[in-house]
């Protein structure tokens, strides 16, 4: 949840920076600050993703899911991962040519939806046995 929150906030930071850059002259100091801010937002996004959402779904899938659905869940998760990566790769340039700020606003919204999904559907594992965690998936 912390990872997804960090991703959402960092994407929002980048979106705001891009929206503000459109109304500032390129030779102003504020333009440079916004450029640095967008870079910091992107680096923060990568760090937040790497520390949580990038690895934890695979760990949950391999360690927590019951054996009878592990292979199917792994296949579906891998398909979803590659399909999402493909869609983002194929649409990113088109969206960026439309609007830099708008693109990151869309990504912020998707990240916020992911945060809601994690809050509702991903069980807390801290201080719980494997059986208790598996029971929460039923």
C-alpha positions, 0 to 999 in steps of 0.5 A, a space after each residue: 500500500 505504501 508503494 502504490 501511494 508513493 507511485 500515485 503521489 509521484 505521478 501526480 507531482 509529474 502531472 502538475 509539473 508538466 501542466 505548470 511548465 506549459 504556462 511558464 517561459 522556458 528561460 525562467 528559473 521556475 521552468 528549471 525547477 519544474 523540470 527537476 521536480 518532474 525528474 524527481 517524481 519519475 525517480 520516486 515512482 521507479 523507487 516506489 514501484 521497485 520496493 513494492 508493487 514490482 515484486 510483491 505480487 509475485 511473492 504473494 502469488 508464489 508463497 501465499 496462494 493455494 497449490 490448486 490455483 497457483 499455476 493458473 494464477 501465475 499464468 493469468 498474472 503473467 499475461 496481465 503483466 505483459 499485456 499491461 506493459 504492451 499497452 503502456 508501451 504502445 500508447 505512451 508516445 501517442 498520449 505524450 504527443 497529445 498532452 504531457 500533463 494529461 498523460 501523467 494524469 491518466 497514469 495517476 488515476 490508474 495508480 490511484 485505482 490500483 491503490 483502492 484495489 490493494 486496500 480492498 483486495 490484498 490481505 495484510 500478512 503481518 503477524 498472520 499464519 499462512 493458513 490465516 492468509 490463505 483463508 482470507 482469499 476464500 
